[in-house]
Amino acid sequence: MSPRKKPQKDVINFTIDGQPVQAKPGWTILETARHYHIHIPTLCFHPAVMPWGSCRLCVVETRYGKRGQVIPSCLNPPVAELEVFTQSERVVNVRRWVLEMLLAECPASREIKKLAAEYGVTATRFAIADPEEECLRCGLCVAVCSEVVGVQALTFGSRGVKKVLETPYRVPNNACIGCGCCVSVCPTGALQKRLDTVRGDLSRRTGHGYAH
Amino acid sequence: MGKLKSVAELDSFRAKLLAAPARPVVRVCLGPGCLAQGADKVSRAFKAAIKKQKISADVKPLIKETGCHGFCSQGTLVNLSPFDLFYVQVKPADVPEIVDQTLRDGKVVERLLYGDNGNRYRSAAEVPFYKLQQKIILKNVGLIDPLDIEDALKAGAYRSLVKALTQKTTDKIIETVTIAGLRGRGGGGFPTGYKWRKAVENARDNPGPVYIVANGDEGDPGAFMDRAIMEGDPHAVLEGMAIGARAMGAEQGYLYVRAEYPFAVRTLNIAIEQARSLGLLGKNILGTGFNFDVQINRGAGAFVCGEETALLASIEGRVGEPVTRPPYPVEQGLWNRPTVINNVETWANVPHIIDHGGQWYSGVGVPHSTGTKIFSLVGKVKNSGLVEVPMGITLGAIVEEIGGGVPGKERFKAVQTGGPSGGIIPYELKELPPEELKLDKVGLQGRGFMTMELKNLPVDFDSLAQAGSIMGSGGMIVMDDRDCVVDVARYFLRFLEEESCGKCLPCRLGIKGMQEFLNNFSQGKGAPADIDALESLGRALVDGSLCGLGRTAPNPVLTSIRYFRDEYLAHIVDHHCPAGVCRDLITYRIDADICNGCTLCAKNCPQVCIMGAKKKLHTIDQDACIRCGVCMDVCPVDAVVVA
C-alpha cells in the first residue's frame, strides 16, 4: 500500500488543537493524537495494516507558516512547528457530509449511525439504494487478507459507484483459510454476513497444511 | 539507412535529405475533425488523381497525410505548397479540379478558399483563425508526415537532442528549463525545472535508476491537444523525453497513451521504431554513450489514470487507483524510484527550449506563465478547433477574434475552461455580495472571483485560478444563452461519477450525492437552502478527496453557483429553466402565426405527437411529448418555440 515517508531521526514537536505534543520518528499525526488520547474518528484505519486513506474521516486541518490544508491524519507524518486542528469548520464539514452520505450508503450499520450522531447527523438527504447494506468499501478486509494473512482471497471488483467487495473471479475462494481476520477488522461487521460467499468448500482445500 | 553512429553522420544525413529537390506538396489534414469529415477519402482521391496525370517523377506532387491543422470546423483542410494556398471543406469530388487547376496550371480554385465577412483568404496565415496564434509546439504538426522520420529530420527534429548531448551538461539542461519558466501543461502548472531538479537530487541521495514518464492519458471531454501532438509530431515528444532523460540520467521512458487513441499509439509506435532504426533511441545514441529507450503503455479506459499516482500504478500493473502524496513521484515513483512524469505537451516544449534557449522561451507569454498553450476551442463558437496562443492572451481574443464569436443570434454567456475539473467563467462581470469576495488563500480553489470582464481576462495559470477556474489541460467550451449551467454542471458530474475510481468516500459518494441535488434542481424540486447545502458538500469534496479528480470535481458546480445563482433559483423557485434545456421544466409550442404547415415536425417526431394537416397549423400533444427538441431543430421557419 502507500509507502510512508522516510523516518526522521529526532522527535517532532508540534501542536494538536493548541496542545503541544511530541511525535516519535515514523509516527503519523493520527498515531500521535491517539498517544495523547485526542479523539480523531476513523473507519478505514487499523494498526495491523498500512494506512489506505479511503474513509477520509480522519482529516485534520493543518497550518504550517502561511500554508494551510486539510489532509488525512492517518497518512501524513507531522513536521516540526505544525499546527493541527482536529475540529475546525472545514474538518467538521468533511466529516458531517461523509457521515451523512454513509447513512444512505450503509443504512443497516449501527456503528455508522452512532458515529454520525456524534456529529449531529441523524438523517440523510440522499437516496438509499439497499436498506440492508453495511459495507462501506473501506478496504480493510482486502488489506488484512493480503498484507497480514498473505492469501489475497478478497478483492474489489468494478470501479467507482459500482465498486463491490468480492472474491477473485466472483467464485468462493479456496485460498481462504477461514482465519476470520477480515471479519475482525471490519468496522461495520458487514463481512460477518457474507463470509460464506468468500470461503470456498473446506473439503476441497489444497496446498500446504491441507494435503490430501 | 542504417544506424547513425555519430553526430556528424546525422548532420550529413539531414543535409542529404534537405538537398533533395523540392516538389509540390499537398498536405491533407488527417486530424480527428477532418477524418470525421472524410479526410482519408480526400487523400485517396488525390493519390488516384495524381496517378492518372502523366507527370515525371521529380516534379510529381507529394501527398502528405499530416496531423491536425487546427481549423476543425472547416474540415477537410488541404494546404498546397509552394502555392501557399489553403483550401477548406474539401470533398473527394473537389480533388480532380484541384489537381487540374492548381497543381497543373497553378490557378486558384476560388470557391474552396476560406471566406469570412465577404473576404476570401488565399493562405492560411491570413485567415483570422490563425492570425493571432503563435505556433511553437504545433509548428510541425500539420507540416510534416508523422509516419516519416526523414520528414521530421528535415524540419529539424533531434537537433536539440544533439545540442543536449554534446553542448550541455545535466545541470545546464535543467537550468535552461528553469530559466524558461516552463510549467506543467497537464493542468497543475507545477514548475518543470524544479521537478527535474528534485528528481536529480533524490537520485543522487539514493543511487539507482530514474524513470521518465509522458502522460498522454488525455480524457477531458472535448479536449484533443495531446492527441494532436502525438499524432502530428510524435518525434517532438520522443525528443523531449530523451532530453529529459539526459538531464535526469534516466535510461527508460514510458509513454502512457489512452487506449481510445489508436492512431496516436500507431503513430508513436512507428516513430519509436524509426528512431530506433536510425539509432536515435536505444543504446549508445549517436555514439555519445547515452542510452535511452521508450516503451508505450496503453491505458485501459480509466480517466483517473491521468492522475499521476494512478498512472504509475497502472504502468506497474496494479489497479489504477491514486495514492496519497507525499511521497511524490520524484521521491518514490515507479518501483519506488524517482520518476519524472510530465504531460505530453510539456515534453513537446522541451526541444524548443533547448533549441532557442531559456531566455527566448521566457520572453513568450507573461511572467510566471511563459510560453504558449494549446487550447481546444469548442462549443458555441464559429471557428472551433485547436489553437495555440501565447500565455496571457485575453479570453476575449481567443473566443471573439480567433473563434469568431458565438454564431447565430444568441448571446455569449460563459466559457468553461479546464474541462470537468475547471470552472465556468461568465461573460458579464457579476456583482457579488462582499462576503463572497473575502479571498481565503487556504482554499483558493473554487473560491476565486472575477475582478475583470471575461473579454479582458488574461489566460494564464494564475489569472484563471483567481477567477475560480483552472487552466487544466486546455479544454475551452464556449456557451451561449441556450446552455443551462445546471445542466452543464450535471453533465460534468455524470462524467466524473462514471470515472471516479471509488477509493475514497468523498469522491465516490459525494459526486453521486451532488448529482442528486442537481437532478432535483433540474426537475424544479428543492429549496433555496439546498443551493447552500450543495455548495457546502462541494467544499467537503474539495477538502476531503484523495486525488485531483475528487478535489476538482465540484468546480463546475461551485463556480456556476457563484456566478449564476439566479439561474439555480429560477429552477427551484420559479420552476423555470431560463435556457430552455431542462426537460422537466420546458414545453415546446408551435407559433400559430409562423407555422406554414410543412409537416416536417410531424414527420420527424419520434413520439408521433404532432398533429396537423398539410398547409395547416400543427399542434403538439403536451402529454405525449418527451421534449426531445427534434421539431425545433427541423422546423425551417423557426415556428417551434420553447417556453
Chai-1 contact restraints between the chains, C-beta under 6 A:
chainA,res_idxA,chainB,res_idxB,connection_type,confidence,min_distance_angstrom,max_distance_angstrom,comment,restraint_id
A,S2,B,V323,contact,1.0,0.0,6.0,A-B,restraint_1
A,S2,B,T324,contact,1.0,0.0,6.0,A-B,restraint_2
A,P3,B,Q332,contact,1.0,0.0,6.0,A-B,restraint_3
A,K5,B,P326,contact,1.0,0.0,6.0,A-B,restraint_4
A,K5,B,P327,contact,1.0,0.0,6.0,A-B,restraint_5
A,G53,B,T324,contact,1.0,0.0,6.0,A-B,restraint_6
A,S54,B,K503,contact,1.0,0.0,6.0,A-B,restraint_7
A,S54,B,C504,contact,1.0,0.0,6.0,A-B,restraint_8
A,C55,B,L505,contact,1.0,0.0,6.0,A-B,restraint_9
A,R56,B,C504,contact,1.0,0.0,6.0,A-B,restraint_10
A,R56,B,L505,contact,1.0,0.0,6.0,A-B,restraint_11
A,R56,B,P506,contact,1.0,0.0,6.0,A-B,restraint_12
A,R56,B,G544,contact,1.0,0.0,6.0,A-B,restraint_13
A,V59,B,G544,contact,1.0,0.0,6.0,A-B,restraint_14
A,G68,B,V442,contact,1.0,0.0,6.0,A-B,restraint_15
A,V70,B,D543,contact,1.0,0.0,6.0,A-B,restraint_16
A,L75,B,T324,contact,1.0,0.0,6.0,A-B,restraint_17
A,R90,B,D543,contact,1.0,0.0,6.0,A-B,restraint_18
A,N93,B,A540,contact,1.0,0.0,6.0,A-B,restraint_19
A,V94,B,A540,contact,1.0,0.0,6.0,A-B,restraint_20
A,V94,B,D543,contact,1.0,0.0,6.0,A-B,restraint_21
A,V94,B,G544,contact,1.0,0.0,6.0,A-B,restraint_22
A,W97,B,L537,contact,1.0,0.0,6.0,A-B,restraint_23
A,W97,B,A540,contact,1.0,0.0,6.0,A-B,restraint_24
A,V98,B,L505,contact,1.0,0.0,6.0,A-B,restraint_25
A,V98,B,P506,contact,1.0,0.0,6.0,A-B,restraint_26
A,M101,B,L509,contact,1.0,0.0,6.0,A-B,restraint_27
A,M101,B,G513,contact,1.0,0.0,6.0,A-B,restraint_28
A,E105,B,L509,contact,1.0,0.0,6.0,A-B,restraint_29
A,F126,B,G513,contact,1.0,0.0,6.0,A-B,restraint_30
A,F126,B,E516,contact,1.0,0.0,6.0,A-B,restraint_31
A,R159,B,C501,contact,1.0,0.0,6.0,A-B,restraint_32
A,R159,B,G502,contact,1.0,0.0,6.0,A-B,restraint_33
A,G160,B,S500,contact,1.0,0.0,6.0,A-B,restraint_34
A,G160,B,G502,contact,1.0,0.0,6.0,A-B,restraint_35
A,V161,B,K512,contact,1.0,0.0,6.0,A-B,restraint_36
A,K163,B,G502,contact,1.0,0.0,6.0,A-B,restraint_37
